[in-house]
Amino acid sequence: MELNQIPPMGGVADELAAVPALRALADRMEDAAVERALSEGWSWTQVAGALAVTRQAVHKKHHPRLAESGIPLRRRNA
């Protein structure tokens, strides 16, 4: 790699490089918070409201992972 091909350090280069890492961190934080909320008896609707998304969106994103991990999940009419 030539010297002129090395991305600059600092400033906007660092800011842009941080974005994917922050997205990954936000996803991990959301996963943990959703798991905890459901474990504490929150409904999918309550979780969705807290995340400002639809119940269907939060269920679609998190249910497969949570069901696979064996976490007891509230049923809609329970």
VMD Tcl script that draws the C-alpha trace (Angstrom):
set ca {
  {0.00 0.00 0.00}
  {1.35 3.38 -0.96}
  {1.52 6.18 1.56}
  {-1.15 8.20 -0.26}
  {-3.58 5.24 0.03}
  {-3.44 5.12 3.84}
  {-6.59 6.71 5.28}
  {-5.95 9.84 7.31}
  {-6.12 9.62 11.09}
  {-8.16 11.95 13.24}
  {-11.03 14.22 12.45}
  {-13.71 12.99 10.12}
  {-11.83 9.74 9.34}
  {-12.06 8.68 12.99}
  {-15.66 9.84 13.22}
  {-16.65 7.74 10.22}
  {-14.70 4.73 11.47}
  {-16.56 4.94 14.78}
  {-20.01 4.69 13.18}
  {-20.03 0.90 12.52}
  {-18.62 0.22 15.98}
  {-21.31 2.39 17.58}
  {-24.03 0.64 15.54}
  {-22.77 -2.74 16.75}
  {-22.68 -1.49 20.34}
  {-26.23 -0.11 20.04}
  {-27.43 -3.48 18.69}
  {-25.84 -5.35 21.62}
  {-27.34 -2.88 24.09}
  {-30.78 -3.29 22.49}
  {-30.50 -7.09 22.58}
  {-29.63 -7.04 26.28}
  {-32.33 -4.51 27.17}
  {-35.04 -6.40 25.27}
  {-34.01 -9.67 26.91}
  {-34.09 -8.07 30.36}
  {-37.43 -6.35 29.76}
  {-39.09 -9.56 28.61}
  {-37.53 -11.48 31.51}
  {-39.04 -8.92 33.86}
  {-42.50 -9.40 32.39}
  {-42.75 -6.62 29.84}
  {-44.98 -7.31 26.87}
  {-43.79 -7.08 23.28}
  {-46.02 -3.99 22.95}
  {-44.33 -2.28 25.91}
  {-40.87 -3.08 24.56}
  {-41.87 -1.79 21.12}
  {-43.19 1.43 22.61}
  {-39.97 2.01 24.52}
  {-37.97 1.48 21.31}
  {-40.38 3.60 19.22}
  {-41.05 0.76 16.77}
  {-44.01 -1.51 16.10}
  {-44.66 -4.65 18.11}
  {-44.25 -6.64 14.91}
  {-40.83 -5.09 14.22}
  {-39.43 -5.80 17.66}
  {-40.88 -9.32 17.64}
  {-39.45 -10.10 14.20}
  {-36.00 -8.82 15.18}
  {-35.68 -10.38 18.63}
  {-38.00 -13.39 18.91}
  {-35.87 -15.89 16.95}
  {-32.77 -15.20 19.07}
  {-34.68 -15.22 22.35}
  {-36.69 -18.36 21.55}
  {-33.51 -20.18 20.53}
  {-31.82 -19.23 23.79}
  {-34.64 -20.76 25.83}
  {-35.75 -17.54 27.50}
  {-39.40 -17.86 28.57}
  {-41.46 -15.41 26.53}
  {-44.89 -14.01 27.30}
  {-47.61 -14.96 24.92}
  {-49.79 -12.16 23.60}
  {-52.91 -13.25 25.50}
  {-51.15 -14.36 28.66}
}
mol new
graphics top color blue
foreach p $ca { graphics top sphere $p radius 0.5 }
foreach p [lrange $ca 0 end-1] q [lrange $ca 1 end] { graphics top cylinder $p $q radius 0.2 }
display resetview
